[in-house]
Amino acid sequence: MSKIDIKNANLIFSTKKDRSLKNILVAGKSGFTELSNSGEVHAINDMTLSITEGERVAIIGHNGAGKSTFLRMVSGIYTPTSGTVEVEGDISGMYEFATGFEMEQNGWDNIYIRGLMLGLTPGQIIPKMREIAEFSELGNYLNVPVKYYSSGMLIRLAFSVSTSINPDILLLDEALSAGDAAFIGKANQRMKDMVENSKILVLVTHSMGAALELCNRCIWLDKGTIMMDGAPALVTSEYMRSVGSAI
Amino acid sequence: MKTSKDNMFKIYCSEIYRNRYLLKVLVQRDILMKYRRSALGILWSVLTPLGLAIVVGSVYAVLFGMSPKLLIPLIFASINPWGFMSGTADASTGCFLNAEGYIKQSSVGTMFFPLRTTLTSFVNLLYSTLTFFVIYLIIQPNLFGWKMLLCIPGLIIMFAFTLGLSNITSVVNIFFRDFAPIQSLLLQGLFYATPIIYDASILDERGYSIFYKINPFYYMIEVVRRPMLGETLPGVECYLISIILAFFVLTVGVFLQVKYRHKIVFQI
């Protein structure tokens, strides 16, 4: 039984990223330094949420609403500052792009390495490599270092690996925005197939179409807070209305 | 997230074990990529310290009239472990930043990246150690013997110490970015303060023994190079001190890795 259970989670980023010698030396000088340095971003704000098996959840909202942070928090990459995030089930995720590739290595090596990153053993990933390669349709490009790939090709590669392992929970961030039309169709079909095996999908998207087509639940985030949570048709139309009124 | 009260070594080891396959691939890759497209490739990890030993050894031989036959092996046997420790400490300061793609793209965590850096340097050290033995066999065949096998426990002690160092410097630098250049400077100074390109007896004669006796690197180098040179072995005291130091540094390192494991990702 897979599930995601979030209780009163807060995630606060400190924008004062590095402690440099200068900061420390200057800090004592002025009473204002500490105030101006304490800039914090409240990325997830007291969130309580539970997602159960069979749910395909679309996360929508403005840039900077906390969508990607939410996904990383569910995956365990970010630990909440307070509150709890409990996840049952194996997770496979695809977050922001253009990182997590070994640019000098070829496509095959990257399939292998990404498989290991997802927690597979060599014995599990090697038999899947042919199927992953076929799904990606990258053909001979797999023998070329991935630094020569276009962003769409990198996405094909990442998506093919992330969805090849039949995870209990699939987390996708803006997954398909750079894929071409044919691949988007194929990828949507694959996501549907996966979810039919009663797994959880969480999809961060700016495409209301994708939210409507793929998901049976939609969460609208704003400033780390859940604005609305319900059927995709309802939430997307409310969201679009708010966007429209802002213009 | 489970708020685990587990022993920190258990947390550390289980995360390393979980990522063992990725660790192996990344270390292999690091070794291959380091000298990618250079004609001599991995040979450079041997030629660089050997070249330095020959240069320094020859200069000393001329300046102080010492036999280069004795001096060059001594310097080569000392530069290798020093280069391993200081090189790893330097490289570790960037190990999380270089792994951003892995840390932010998957749930691999952060703890095994210092080990990756240490292992990569260690493989280079093993190559240059083997080279040392080949050269030494040619110039000092009569010194070959069982004593040399004792460099293996020495290497293990030094590996533990260096892994600890790597675990510490990687965490310190991620929170305090001025650390990397400060450390480089300190290591540069330590290179001259440690009996590496000269013999400890020079300091003894001038009453500066304290300089190397309080220097942890000296003990690590001793337990590796003395057996390698095959003449006198380090004393029991030297072994005890080096083991205690290695254990202490490794414990502090693991403690920092475990304590800050949820915080590092936000600093990248």
Boltz contact constraints between the chains, C-beta under 6 A:
constraints:
  - contact:
      token1: [A, 18]
      token2: [B, 177]
      max_distance: 6.0
  - contact:
      token1: [A, 19]
      token2: [B, 175]
      max_distance: 6.0
  - contact:
      token1: [A, 19]
      token2: [B, 176]
      max_distance: 6.0
  - contact:
      token1: [A, 20]
      token2: [B, 177]
      max_distance: 6.0
  - contact:
      token1: [A, 20]
      token2: [B, 178]
      max_distance: 6.0
  - contact:
      token1: [A, 21]
      token2: [B, 178]
      max_distance: 6.0
  - contact:
      token1: [A, 75]
      token2: [B, 107]
      max_distance: 6.0
  - contact:
      token1: [A, 76]
      token2: [B, 107]
      max_distance: 6.0
  - contact:
      token1: [A, 79]
      token2: [B, 1]
      max_distance: 6.0
  - contact:
      token1: [A, 79]
      token2: [B, 262]
      max_distance: 6.0
  - contact:
      token1: [A, 85]
      token2: [B, 1]
      max_distance: 6.0
  - contact:
      token1: [A, 95]
      token2: [B, 105]
      max_distance: 6.0
  - contact:
      token1: [A, 99]
      token2: [B, 101]
      max_distance: 6.0
  - contact:
      token1: [A, 99]
      token2: [B, 105]
      max_distance: 6.0
  - contact:
      token1: [A, 100]
      token2: [B, 101]
      max_distance: 6.0
  - contact:
      token1: [A, 100]
      token2: [B, 105]
      max_distance: 6.0
  - contact:
      token1: [A, 113]
      token2: [B, 25]
      max_distance: 6.0
  - contact:
      token1: [A, 116]
      token2: [B, 21]
      max_distance: 6.0
  - contact:
      token1: [A, 116]
      token2: [B, 22]
      max_distance: 6.0
  - contact:
      token1: [A, 117]
      token2: [B, 106]
      max_distance: 6.0
  - contact:
      token1: [A, 117]
      token2: [B, 108]
      max_distance: 6.0
  - contact:
      token1: [A, 122]
      token2: [B, 21]
      max_distance: 6.0
